[in-house]
Amino acid sequence: MSAETYRDAWGIPHLRADTPHELARAQGRVTARDRAWQLEVERHRAQGTSASFLGPEALSWDRLARRARLADTARRCFTALEQKDPETAAWVRAYADGVNEGLTETTHATSTHATSTHPAPEFARTGLAPGHWDPWTPLGVWLATHILFAGFPAKLWREHIAAHLGPEAVALFAADGPGTAGSNGWLVSGERTTTGHALIAGDPHRFIEDPGVYQQIHLSCPEFDVVGLAVPGVPGVAHFGHTSTVAWAITNAMADYQDLYRERLRRTGAGVEALGPDGTWHRAARHTETIHVAGEDTVEVEIIETDRGPVIAGGPEGLEDGTPAALSLRYPPRVTADLGFGALLPLLRARRVADVDRALDAWAEPVNVVQAADTEGGLLHRVAGRVPVRPAANGLRPVPAWEPGHEWTGWHTPPRAGLTEGVAVMANQRGPSTPLGVEFAAPHRADRITALLAGRERWSASDMPTIHTDTHLASATPLLHHLATLTTETTGTTATSPTTATTATSATSPTIATPLTPKAAALRDRLLAWDRRMDADSADAAAYAAVRSAVVRRLAAHPALAPAAVAPAYPEVLQPWLALVPRVAYALEHLLRADDLYGIDRAATVRAALEEIAGRPPAGPWGDTHRLAPWRALPDADPAHRDEPGLSGDHDCVLCTSAVPGLTDRAARGPAARYVWDLADRENSRWVVPHGASGVPGSPHHRDQQPLWLDGELAPVVTDFDRLTKESDD
């Protein structure tokens, strides 16, 4: 039997072949058919060549990809994989061969002017022809997708804010407020389910892309039969899978495994040298590369690599504004030539939790918290990935390369954890990975999921969407408390509500102040009575979000904080981590609760924000402005897609659709997929993605899952080939 492709009602590919290698080839081919444009964008991003057809906006990324040596690292990792694990290397090669076959079909479709639903309309718009995938390209795609996942630019922010406000500001602006978007995941053991078998459910939170970052797929051969969410451009099912006897899922562990070093560089007649921790100058590798930019002149980039790693910002002459600085990045795959692909085939072949556990011992990055369960009652809750052992200072800020004591001295043993009352919840909060990280997500999502799970003795797969779609916003408490303490009369009476009345502290407003205007008092009373649900049809949620944004803007503009708005001249791709308004928004809980905030009168700030919004209240409910804003390499050519749908949820809701208060209500991040893995019966499992299985504009499966995704519903997982439609090879 040659490889066969089937489709279900949602256009999801189901592949069947005689061997894993034939199956990998088929996976590459069908992905190229469904996601040709997406694959080419990702290949170019991995190579640092995307500006050649996307234009100047892609130049900053291309510079980072070149300077960080992403393509070269992928080549090194594949070469090492061939030597250490030739079976997996051949399997990856087969996938790349399949991609090339599928792209050849796309090229033919383009050249023969097929219908508008052929898989390459974007190629025609840009004049780009599908290129060739090398065997190492899937590794490059994986690396480019995750190089910023660990958030090493946060170390630049900590240094920046400490320089302007002092070391204590680092904790105030830490991400343990609403600082990061990650993922939700929960494992419910058989003792807490209606079937007596475990359930695993969750939703990875990432930038919502169109086409989507996850691909629903079914891979079947005599050795394994797996359904899961694949990353287009990468073979197998890495993060979320179900083999019928064992299932697994991940969230970001929030581990710190990438370091920034400040380098002292000097030019010599022979090239560039870097000062090492031994006090002597060492030759750095150096060459130049040329980046082609659509519509503009080519750009020459100097590539420098020291003994620590590649220099990603600055150089011997400093940053672009002349500030003397050079930063090198040290990250595990560059050091070890291992990207963890040796785990992928063993995961597909897993039959029990113990198999998943052994496979994950080979995992490298990103570092994840993993949950798994099998049909025999086995359970797993562990961290997987490679985190270096080094001094704590390395995790906080860039450290001086010329000083001893900042070297890597080994690797941490990934921690493990158990279940509590039959459940385990992971939502990027402090948990089993705490020893490996610096900042974690606020506990709100994890606490809410835990509370919801505790509210029912037994759970079924069909119950899980009630958790996926929960919109309660616990992080509203500090701002609502400030509103509750605002006075209505000059005598100093304050408003209270059952959910916000607390004892005043130095962080609250004074009791004697100018009274609120009637409109502001009415708005405050509305918000204190609000149920704290960020529902798309809620006018109160819109009003709360507007007041919150006004508070953020006013705090960021205050003379005490405003100097931090001028960020160092680091590359543009790193600037989002250094922007003040988002940092104030993400740290608002801390800033409102602190004993003192650099002398800022927070009562006056909240009062002014309330009066501002009372004078210009939102015209409609939350969903009017809280709309989906997916990332696309090219603007959507279909006018029907320019007005994206309104969303429920918010950053700290379980339904994590992340706006940036003070900047925009639009949500670029959110659930990139939802899933429920049922260990009692895989056919009872469910999944959904934000758009659809196809990346082809105009395809019937380009956006057919979006109504389900918006309503919190899930599509059935179908694995019986007799219930599927076979696709012609023509």
C-alpha positions in Angstrom: 0.0 0.0 0.0 1.4 3.4 -1.0 0.5 6.3 1.3 -3.2 7.2 1.2 -4.8 10.5 2.2 -8.3 10.7 3.6 -10.3 13.7 4.8 -13.1 14.1 7.4 -16.0 16.6 7.2 -13.7 19.4 8.3 -11.0 18.8 5.7 -8.6 17.5 8.3 -6.0 15.1 6.7 -5.9 11.5 7.8 -2.8 9.7 6.4 -2.2 6.0 6.1 1.1 4.3 4.9 3.1 1.1 5.3 6.1 2.6 7.1 6.9 5.7 9.3 9.1 7.1 6.5 6.3 6.8 3.9 4.0 8.4 6.4 6.4 11.3 7.0 6.7 11.8 3.3 2.9 11.9 3.0 2.7 14.3 5.9 5.1 16.7 4.2 3.2 16.4 0.9 -0.3 17.0 2.4 1.0 19.9 4.4 2.5 21.5 1.3 -0.9 21.0 -0.4 -2.8 22.6 2.5 -0.3 25.2 3.7 2.1 25.9 0.8 2.3 29.7 1.5 2.7 29.2 5.2 5.5 26.7 4.7 7.4 29.0 2.4 7.1 31.9 4.8 8.4 29.7 7.7 11.3 28.5 5.6 12.3 32.0 4.7 12.0 33.2 8.3 14.3 30.3 9.4 16.8 31.4 6.8 16.5 35.1 7.4 15.3 35.7 3.8 11.7 36.8 4.3 12.3 40.5 3.5 13.1 39.4 0.0 9.3 39.1 -0.7 7.6 40.6 2.4 9.6 43.9 2.3 11.2 46.2 4.9 8.8 45.2 7.7 10.4 41.7 7.8 14.0 43.1 7.8 14.4 43.3 11.6 13.4 39.6 11.9 15.8 38.6 9.1 18.6 40.4 10.8 17.9 38.5 14.1 17.7 35.2 12.3 21.0 35.7 10.5 22.8 37.1 13.6 21.4 34.4 15.9 22.6 31.8 13.4 19.3 30.0 13.2 19.9 28.3 9.8 23.4 27.3 10.7 22.3 25.9 14.1 19.6 23.8 12.3 22.2 22.4 9.9 24.5 21.5 12.8 21.6 19.8 14.7 20.6 17.8 11.6 24.2 16.7 11.0 24.5 15.6 14.6 21.1 13.8 14.3 22.3 11.9 11.3 25.3 10.6 13.4 23.4 9.9 16.6 20.0 8.9 15.4 20.0 8.0 11.7 16.5 6.6 11.7 15.0 9.9 12.9 17.2 11.9 10.5 16.0 9.7 7.6 12.4 10.2 8.8 12.9 14.0 8.8 14.4 13.9 5.4 11.4 12.0 4.1 9.1 14.7 5.4 11.2 17.4 3.6 11.1 15.3 0.4 7.3 15.2 0.8 7.1 19.0 1.2 9.1 19.4 -2.0 6.7 17.1 -3.9 3.7 19.0 -2.6 5.4 22.4 -3.5 6.1 21.1 -7.0 2.4 20.4 -7.4 1.7 24.0 -6.1 4.2 25.4 -8.6 2.4 23.5 -11.4 -1.0 24.8 -10.2 0.4 28.4 -10.2 1.9 28.1 -13.7 -1.2 26.6 -15.2 -3.4 29.4 -13.7 -5.6 27.1 -11.7 -8.7 28.3 -9.9 -8.5 30.9 -7.1 -8.7 28.1 -4.6 -5.4 26.5 -5.6 -2.8 26.5 -2.8 -0.8 29.5 -4.1 -2.7 32.8 -4.5 -0.1 34.5 -2.2 2.7 33.4 -4.5 1.1 35.2 -7.4 0.6 38.3 -5.3 4.3 38.5 -4.3 5.9 36.9 -7.4 7.5 34.3 -5.1 8.1 30.8 -6.4 8.1 27.9 -3.9 11.7 27.0 -3.0 13.5 23.8 -2.1 13.4 22.3 1.4 16.6 20.8 2.7 16.6 18.0 5.2 17.5 20.4 8.0 14.7 22.9 7.1 12.1 21.4 9.5 14.6 21.9 12.3 15.1 25.5 11.2 11.3 26.1 11.2 11.1 24.7 14.7 14.0 26.8 15.9 12.6 30.0 14.4 9.2 29.3 15.8 10.5 29.0 19.4 13.7 31.2 19.6 11.7 34.0 21.3 9.5 31.6 23.2 11.6 31.7 26.4 11.5 35.5 26.4 15.2 36.3 26.7 14.5 40.0 25.8 12.8 40.3 29.2 16.4 40.5 30.6 16.8 43.7 28.6 13.6 45.1 30.2 14.7 44.3 33.7 18.0 46.1 33.1 16.2 49.0 31.5 13.6 49.5 34.2 16.2 49.1 37.0 18.4 51.7 35.4 15.5 54.2 35.5 13.6 53.3 38.7 16.0 51.3 40.7 16.4 47.5 41.4 13.1 47.3 43.3 11.2 48.2 40.1 12.1 44.8 38.6 9.7 43.0 41.0 7.0 45.6 40.5 7.0 45.0 36.8 7.4 41.2 37.0 5.3 39.0 34.9 3.7 37.4 37.9 1.1 40.1 37.3 -0.7 39.6 34.0 2.7 39.5 32.2 2.7 36.6 29.9 0.4 34.6 27.7 1.0 30.9 27.8 -1.4 28.0 27.8 -3.9 26.1 29.9 -3.9 22.4 30.5 -5.5 20.1 33.0 -5.3 16.4 33.7 -8.3 14.7 35.4 -7.6 11.2 36.6 -10.0 8.3 36.2 -11.3 8.6 39.8 -12.7 12.0 38.9 -14.3 11.2 35.5 -17.6 9.6 34.5 -15.8 6.8 32.6 -13.1 5.8 35.1 -10.5 6.8 32.6 -8.4 10.0 32.5 -9.1 13.1 30.5 -6.6 15.7 29.3 -7.8 19.0 28.1 -6.5 22.5 27.4 -5.7 25.2 25.0 -2.3 26.5 23.9 -2.2 30.4 23.9 0.0 31.8 21.1 -0.2 34.5 18.6 -3.2 33.7 16.4 -1.9 33.3 12.9 -3.7 32.8 9.6 -3.0 30.0 8.6 -2.9 28.6 12.1 0.2 27.6 13.9 -1.3 24.2 14.6 -2.4 21.6 12.1 -4.9 18.9 13.0 -3.7 15.6 11.6 -4.0 11.8 11.8 -1.0 9.6 11.1 -1.4 5.9 10.8 0.9 3.0 9.9 1.5 -0.5 11.3 3.8 0.9 14.0 1.5 3.6 15.4 -1.8 5.4 14.9 -1.8 9.0 16.3 -4.1 12.0 16.1 -2.7 15.3 17.3 -1.8 18.9 16.6 1.3 19.2 14.4 3.4 22.3 13.7 3.3 22.9 9.9 6.8 22.3 8.6 7.7 19.8 11.3 7.1 16.0 11.0 5.1 14.1 13.6 3.1 15.4 16.5 5.2 17.0 19.2 3.0 18.8 21.7 -0.5 17.4 21.7 -1.2 13.8 20.7 -3.3 10.7 21.3 -2.3 7.2 20.3 -5.5 5.6 21.5 -3.7 4.0 24.5 -1.8 7.1 25.7 -2.2 10.8 25.3 -0.1 13.9 26.2 -0.2 17.7 26.2 2.1 20.5 27.2 2.2 24.1 28.4 5.1 26.5 28.4 7.1 25.8 31.6 8.3 29.5 31.7 11.8 28.2 32.3 14.8 30.4 31.7 17.3 28.6 29.4 18.8 31.4 27.2 21.4 33.8 28.4 22.5 37.2 27.2 26.1 38.3 27.6 27.5 41.8 27.3 30.6 41.5 25.1 33.6 43.7 24.8 34.6 43.6 21.2 37.5 45.1 19.3 38.6 45.1 15.7 42.0 44.0 14.7 43.7 43.6 11.4 42.6 40.0 11.3 39.0 40.5 12.3 37.2 40.9 15.6 38.2 39.8 19.1 36.2 39.4 22.3 37.4 39.8 25.9 36.9 36.5 27.7 36.5 35.8 31.5 40.2 34.8 31.6 41.1 38.4 30.9 42.5 37.8 27.5 41.2 38.6 24.0 39.9 35.7 21.9 39.3 35.6 18.2 35.6 35.8 17.3 34.2 34.2 14.2 33.1 36.9 11.7 31.7 37.2 8.2 29.1 39.3 6.4 25.8 38.3 4.8 23.5 40.2 2.4 19.8 40.5 2.9 17.6 41.3 -0.1 14.7 43.5 0.7 11.7 43.8 -1.7 11.5 47.3 -3.1 14.6 48.5 -1.4 18.4 48.2 -1.6 20.1 45.1 -0.2 21.4 45.3 3.4 24.7 43.9 4.6 24.8 42.3 8.0 27.9 41.5 10.0 27.8 38.1 11.7 29.9 37.8 14.8 30.1 34.8 17.2 32.1 34.8 20.4 32.8 31.8 22.7 29.5 32.5 24.4 27.4 32.6 21.3 26.3 34.7 18.3 26.1 38.5 18.7 22.5 39.5 18.2 22.7 43.2 18.9 25.4 45.9 18.7 29.0 45.2 17.8 32.4 46.6 18.1 31.0 50.1 17.4 28.0 49.6 19.7 24.3 49.9 19.0 22.8 51.8 16.1 22.6 55.1 18.1 26.3 54.7 19.0 25.7 53.4 22.6 28.6 51.1 23.3 27.0 47.7 23.6 27.2 44.2 22.1 25.0 41.3 23.2 25.6 37.7 22.5 23.0 35.0 22.9 23.7 31.6 24.4 21.0 29.0 23.8 21.1 25.2 24.2 20.8 23.9 20.6 23.7 26.2 19.6 25.8 24.7 22.4 24.8 21.0 22.1 23.8 20.7 18.4 20.6 19.0 19.6 17.1 20.3 19.1 15.4 17.4 20.7 14.0 15.8 17.5 15.1 12.4 18.8 11.9 12.5 20.9 9.5 12.7 18.0 9.4 9.2 16.7 9.4 7.6 20.2 6.4 9.8 21.1 4.5 8.5 18.0 5.3 4.9 19.0 4.3 5.4 22.7 1.8 3.0 24.1 2.0 3.9 27.8 2.9 6.8 30.0 6.4 5.2 30.6 7.0 5.4 26.9 6.1 9.1 26.8 8.3 9.7 29.8 11.4 8.0 28.2 10.8 9.9 24.9 10.7 13.2 26.7 14.1 12.6 28.3 15.5 13.6 24.8 13.5 16.8 24.7 15.4 20.1 24.3 13.3 23.1 23.6 11.0 24.8 24.3 11.0 23.7 27.9 7.5 22.4 28.7 5.4 21.1 31.5 3.9 17.8 30.2 0.9 15.9 31.3 0.1 12.4 30.0 -2.2 9.5 30.8 -2.8 6.0 29.5 -5.6 3.5 29.4 -4.1 1.4 32.2 -4.3 4.3 34.7 -0.8 5.6 34.3 -0.3 9.4 34.9 2.6 11.7 34.2 3.2 15.4 35.2 6.7 16.5 34.6 9.0 19.2 33.0 10.7 18.3 29.8 13.6 20.2 28.2 17.2 21.3 28.7 17.9 24.1 31.2 21.6 25.0 31.9 23.0 25.2 35.4 24.6 28.6 36.0 24.5 31.5 38.5 21.2 33.2 39.3 22.4 36.5 37.8 22.3 35.0 34.3 18.6 34.6 34.6 17.9 38.2 35.6 19.8 40.4 33.2 22.7 40.4 30.6 25.9 39.5 32.4 29.5 40.6 31.5 31.2 38.1 29.3 34.6 39.3 30.5 34.0 38.4 34.2 34.3 34.9 35.5 31.4 33.1 37.2 28.8 33.2 34.4 29.6 30.0 32.7 27.2 27.0 32.1 28.3 24.1 34.3 25.8 21.4 33.4 22.0 20.7 33.0 19.2 20.7 35.5 17.3 17.5 36.1 13.7 18.2 34.9 11.4 18.3 37.9 8.3 16.1 38.4 5.0 16.6 40.2 1.9 14.7 41.2 -1.8 15.3 41.2 -3.9 16.9 44.0 -7.3 15.4 44.6 -7.2 13.6 41.3 -6.3 16.6 39.1 -3.3 18.5 37.9 -3.5 22.0 36.5 -0.9 23.8 34.5 -1.3 27.4 33.3 2.3 28.8 33.3 2.0 29.5 37.0 4.7 28.7 39.6 4.6 24.9 39.9 7.0 22.1 39.1 9.2 24.3 36.9 9.7 27.0 39.6 13.3 26.1 40.2 14.0 26.6 36.5 12.5 30.0 35.9 12.5 33.6 37.0 9.0 35.0 36.1 5.8 33.0 35.7 2.2 33.8 34.8 -0.1 35.1 37.5 -2.0 32.3 39.3 -5.4 33.5 38.2 -6.0 31.0 35.3 -4.6 28.1 37.3 -6.6 29.0 40.4 -9.8 29.4 38.4 -9.4 26.0 36.6 -8.7 24.3 39.9 -11.8 25.9 41.4 -14.0 24.9 38.5 -12.7 21.3 38.5 -13.4 21.1 42.3 -17.0 22.2 41.6 -18.0 18.8 40.1 -17.3 15.3 41.4 -17.1 13.7 38.0 -16.2 15.1 34.6 -16.8 14.0 31.1 -15.2 15.0 27.8 -18.3 16.9 26.8 -18.1 19.0 30.0 -14.7 20.5 29.2 -15.7 23.4 27.1 -17.3 25.0 30.1 -13.7 25.4 31.4 -12.2 26.4 28.1 -14.6 29.3 27.8 -14.7 30.6 31.3 -14.5 34.4 31.3 -14.2 35.3 35.0 -11.5 38.0 35.5 -9.9 37.7 39.0 -7.2 40.2 38.2 -9.8 43.0 38.2 -9.7 43.1 42.1 -7.1 45.8 42.7 -8.6 48.3 40.3 -12.1 47.6 41.6 -10.9 48.1 45.1 -9.5 51.5 44.2 -12.9 52.4 42.6 -14.7 51.3 45.8 -12.6 53.7 47.9 -13.3 56.7 45.8 -15.5 59.3 47.6 -18.9 60.4 46.5 -19.2 63.3 48.9 -16.7 65.8 50.4 -17.4 64.3 53.8 -15.4 61.2 52.7 -18.0 58.5 52.4 -16.8 55.6 50.2 -18.7 53.1 48.1 -18.5 49.4 49.0 -19.6 46.2 47.4 -19.6 42.6 48.7 -16.7 41.8 46.4 -14.4 44.8 46.7 -14.8 46.3 50.2 -11.6 45.9 52.1 -9.6 47.7 54.7 -7.9 50.7 53.3 -4.1 50.6 53.1 -1.4 53.0 52.0 -2.0 51.7 48.5 -5.7 52.9 48.5 -7.1 56.3 47.9 -7.6 58.8 50.7 -11.1 59.1 52.2 -11.3 62.9 51.8 -11.2 64.1 48.2 -13.2 65.9 45.6 -16.5 64.1 45.0 -17.1 62.2 41.9 -19.4 63.7 39.2 -22.8 62.0 39.0 -21.8 60.2 35.7 -18.5 58.9 37.3 -20.3 57.8 40.4 -22.9 55.9 38.4 -20.1 54.2 36.3 -18.3 53.3 39.4 -21.4 51.7 40.9 -22.0 49.8 37.7 -18.5 48.4 37.8 -18.7 47.4 41.5 -21.9 45.5 40.8 -20.4 43.9 37.6 -20.0 40.0 37.7 -16.4 40.3 36.5 -17.1 38.3 33.3 -15.4 39.5 30.2 -18.2 38.4 27.8 -18.3 39.8 24.3 -21.9 41.0 24.8 -21.1 42.7 28.2 -21.3 46.5 28.3 -19.9 46.4 31.8 -16.9 44.5 30.7 -16.3 47.1 28.0 -16.6 49.9 30.6 -14.1 48.1 32.9 -11.6 47.6 30.1 -11.9 51.3 29.1 -11.2 52.5 32.7 -8.3 50.0 33.0 -6.8 51.3 29.8 -7.2 54.9 30.9 -5.4 54.1 34.2 -2.6 52.4 32.3 -2.1 55.3 29.9 -2.0 57.8 32.8 0.4 55.8 34.9 2.7 55.3 31.9 2.6 59.1 31.2 3.4 60.1 34.8 6.7 61.9 35.1 7.9 59.2 37.6 7.6 56.5 34.9 7.7 58.3 31.6 11.5 58.3 31.3 11.4 54.5 31.0 9.4 55.0 27.8 12.6 55.8 25.9 14.0 52.3 25.2 17.6 51.5 24.3 18.4 51.2 20.6 18.2 47.5 20.5 16.9 45.8 17.2 13.3 46.5 16.4 12.3 42.9 16.8 13.2 43.1 20.5 11.4 46.4 21.1 8.0 44.9 22.2 9.7 43.6 25.3 10.9 47.2 26.1 7.7 49.1 25.5 6.5 50.9 28.7 2.7 51.0 28.1 2.3 47.1 27.7 4.6 46.7 30.7 2.4 48.9 32.9 -0.6 47.1 31.6 0.8 43.7 32.4 2.0 44.8 35.9 -1.1 46.8 36.8 -2.0 44.5 39.7 1.4 45.1 41.3 1.5 48.8 40.6 -1.9 49.3 42.2 -1.1 47.2 45.2 2.4 48.5 46.0 2.8 50.3 49.3 4.2 53.3 47.3 4.6 53.9 43.6 7.3 56.5 43.3 5.1 59.1 44.8 2.3 58.7 42.2 -1.1 59.5 43.6 -2.9 56.4 42.4 -6.3 57.6 43.8 -6.1 60.7 41.7 -5.1 58.6 38.7 -8.0 56.2 39.0 -10.4 59.0 39.7 -9.2 60.9 36.6 -9.5 57.7 34.5 -13.0 57.0 35.8 -14.1 60.6 35.0 -12.6 60.3 31.5 -14.5 57.2 30.6 -17.7 58.4 32.3 -17.5 61.4 29.9 -16.9 59.2 26.9 -18.2 55.7 27.7 -17.8 52.8 25.2 -20.5 52.8 22.6 -21.1 49.1 22.7 -20.2 45.9 24.5 -16.7 44.4 25.0 -16.8 42.4 21.7 -17.2 45.6 19.7 -13.5 46.6 20.4 -12.1 43.3 21.6 -11.7 41.7 18.2 -9.5 39.0 16.8 -6.3 40.4 15.2 -4.6 37.4 13.6 -1.0 37.7 12.2 -0.7 37.3 8.5 2.5 37.5 6.4 0.4 39.4 3.8 -2.7 41.5 4.5 -5.8 39.5 3.8 -7.0 40.1 0.2 -10.5 39.1 1.1 -12.5 42.1 2.2 -14.9 39.8 4.1 -12.0 38.9 6.5 -10.9 42.4 7.3 -13.6 42.9 10.0 -12.6 40.1 12.4 -15.1 38.8 15.0 -15.5 40.1 18.5 -14.2 37.9 21.3 -15.1 37.1 24.9 -12.3 36.7 27.4 -9.2 38.6 28.5 -5.6 38.1 29.4 -6.2 36.6 32.8 -9.4 34.7 32.0 -9.2 31.0 31.4 -10.5 32.1 28.0 -7.3 33.9 27.4 -7.7 36.4 24.5 -5.0 38.9 25.2 -5.5 42.6 24.6 -2.9 45.2 25.6 -4.7 47.6 27.9 -3.7 51.2 27.2 -2.7 50.3 23.6 -5.4 48.2 22.0 -8.4 46.1 22.8 -7.7 43.9 19.8 -6.4 40.4 20.6 -3.4 39.1 18.7 -3.0 36.2 21.2 -5.4 33.6 22.3 -6.2 29.8 22.1 -4.4 28.6 19.0 -6.3 25.3 19.4 -8.5 23.6 22.0 -8.5 19.9 22.7 -9.9 17.2 24.9 -8.2 13.8 24.9 -10.4 11.0 26.3 -8.6 7.9 27.4 -11.8 5.9 27.6 -12.5 6.2 23.9 -10.4 8.3 21.5 -13.4 8.7 19.2 -14.9 10.7 22.1 -12.1 13.2 21.9 -12.6 16.7 20.6 -10.6 19.5 19.0 -10.8 22.8 17.2 -8.5 25.5 15.7 -9.3 29.2 15.2 -9.7 29.1 11.4 -9.7 25.7 9.6 -7.6 22.9 8.3 -6.7 24.6 5.1 -4.4 27.6 4.7 -5.8 28.4 1.2 -8.0 31.5 1.0 -11.3 30.6 -0.6 -11.1 26.9 0.4 -14.2 25.6 2.1 -12.0 24.6 5.0 -10.1 27.8 5.4 -12.4 29.2 8.1 -15.0 26.6 8.6 -14.0 25.9 12.3 -14.1 29.6 13.3 -17.8 29.5 14.3 -17.0 26.5 16.6 -14.0 28.3 18.0 -15.9 31.5 18.7 -18.7 29.6 20.4 -16.5 27.4 22.5 -17.5 24.3 20.7 -15.3 21.4 19.5 -15.2 19.2 16.4 -15.2 15.5 16.8 -12.0 13.5 16.4 -12.6 10.8 13.8 -10.1 8.0 13.5 -12.1 5.3 11.7 -10.9 5.3 8.1 -14.3 3.8 7.0 -15.9 7.0 8.1 -13.5 9.2 6.0 -13.4 10.2 2.4 -10.4 9.0 0.4 -8.7 11.8 -1.5 -7.5 11.2 -5.1 -3.8 11.4 -5.7 -4.5 13.5 -8.8 
